[in-house]
Structure formats: C-alpha cells, structure tokens
Amino acid sequence: MILCLYQCDPEQRVIEELSKLLDESGLEERSIESKDIVTYGHPLYTFASSGENAKNSFFPKVGIEFQNDDISAELGMNLQYSDYNDQIKRKLQFYRDRHNSQFENPDFKQFDKVLNENFKTVEYYTSRVDSNVLITGWGGGGVLGRRTSNDLYKIVTALLPFLFARIYKNYRVSARIDGRLQANIEAPEIMRGCWGFEFSIVISQLVRVYKFSKEPFISKADVYLDRGNDAGSTFQDGIKFQALHGKIKNYSSDPKKI
C-alpha cells in the first residue's frame, strides 16, 4: 500500500486563499462581483466547453490551473527502509491530523487503511518539487471586458505578496512568480474578442511517499555453528543466527526522519 503526502495542494490552496483576499479587495466598487469569481482550471476552456450554453455573464473569472511538478531532487536517491513500528504509526497519525502536520492529504481513508493493517516493513523517501500553477483572469469581450480585465490584473497582482505570505504561514511552503506577467491578452475566437491576463507562480514544497508491505525485508538468514557470540548475533544450542539487517542499504530500526 502506498501513501503520498504533499505539504500543500497547489491548486486548491491558491483558490481558497485568493478567494478570501479578493473578497476584501472592494471588487464590487468596480462593478465586479467577487462571489465565485475564482474557479478551477482555465476560464476560456470552461467557457468553450459549455457550447451553446455559454453566456456572456460567465465572465469575469479568475482561473487557477495546476500544470505540473518539476522534481528538483533525484527520485529514489534518499530511499530509506525501516520496520513498521509504533513510532511510524504515531507519525502517520500526526500527519493525518492536518492542524498538527506539515503535510496534508485529503485522502483520509487511505490513512485509516494504512494504520489498521498489520504491515511489517516500510520504504519511504522525501523529494522536493516545484509545483507550477497558472493564474489567469478574463474580463469578457469589448471595451468593458478589456477594462474589467485590467482591473482584475491590477488587483490580483497587488494581492500576490499577501497570497504568498498566507500560503507560507499555513503550509510552510514558499511561492514566487515565474517568468513575466502578461496583460491585455486577446482571445479573438471568444465573444468576438475576449480580454484577459496570465502569469505563473511556483510553489516549492516537500513530497513524502511511503510504501508499506506485509513481507519482511529478510526471508533468509545465514545459519552456521560457532562457539563465539558476536555483537548483533544470537547464539542458541550451538547454532549462531546472524541478523542480516546490515545487508540492507539505508536500513534503520529507529528512524529519526520518517
């Protein structure tokens, strides 16, 4: 069974935090309705997929679209092994309780499955990733749409320092702008010309992955006669049992960073 933990859901958390900030920004004074203005994915794709049901009232919208992760560490290079013990169970329970953990995972059922099973071993690694998120706003068509797009652009970009600070405070991840900000973008095929802006941000975070197994690491042992009793071995009835944990690379019976 495998459990994957991110520090922050990049798309969901940006939507939540940006929505809260826009509610405080006075959009209504610019005749822009702030309720449900922030949405999943690219607004133009959503509008186009609506087909005949598409309406001009769909805009303005600010879309948040998770694009990909850039892995900045070699996968598997820090792969660790350990017995599945009470310490690991306590750590997983700690991760499951979001308010106490630096990692989050909405799949709580997977946590329960892991904690309720009788596993013998666990393999795990930690990797640093850069999650790329597109923020794109569209005001609609015509002169009014262009003006609305520019207003949204100014407000959203002005809120970025507060957005990054909230994300860091709540999830302990860093965020930054990636590349140039693009304003006054026109999509001529939408509404005879729809106006918007786009830019990307990068959220740098840790990802921790666990693989649990009911099979032991060691299925065989060296058994031979010996009158001595070396450290790390068991001597019983003239037969020496030599543990092979030392043969496993990166094995830890008491992991400090699990």
C-alpha positions, 0 to 999 in steps of 0.5 A: 500500500502506498501513501503520498503526502504533499505539504500543500495542494497547489491548486486548491490552496491558491483558490481558497486563499485568493478567494478570501483576499479578493473578497476584501479587495472592494471588487464590487466598487468596480462593478465586479462581483467577487462571489465565485469569481475564482474557479478551477482550471482555465476560464476560456476552456470552461467557457468553450466547453459549455457550447451553446450554453455559454453566456456572456455573464460567465465572465469575469473569472479568475482561473487557477490551473495546476500544470505540473511538478518539476522534481528538483531532487533525484527520485529514489536517491534518499530511499530509506527502509525501516520496520513498521513500528509504533513510532511510524504509526504515531507519525502517520497519525500526526500527519493525518491530523492536518492542524498538527502536520506539515503535510496534508492529504485529503485522502483520509481513508487511505490513512485509516487503511494504512494504520489498521493493517498489520504491515511489517516493513516500510520504504519511504523517501522525501523529494522536493518539487516545484509545483507550477500553477497558472493564474489567469483572469478574463474580463469578457469581450469589448471595451468593458471586458478589456477594462474589467480585465485590467482591473482584475490584473491590477488587483490580483497582482497587488494581492500576490505578496499577501497570497504568498505570505498566507500560503507560507504561514499555513503550509510552510511552503514558499511561492514566487512568480515565474517568468513575466506577467502578461496583460491585455491578452486577446482571445479573438475566437471568444465573444468576438474578442475576449480580454484577459491576463496570465502569469505563473507562480511556483510553489516549492514544497516537500513530497513524502511517499511511503510504501508499506508491505506485509513481507519482511525485508529478510526471508533468509538468514545465514545459519552456521555453528560457532562457539563465539557470540558476536555483537548483533548475533544470537547464539542458541544450542550451538547454532549462531543466527546472524541478523542480516539487517546490515545487508540492507542499504539505508536500513534503520530500526529507529528512524529519526526522519520518517 
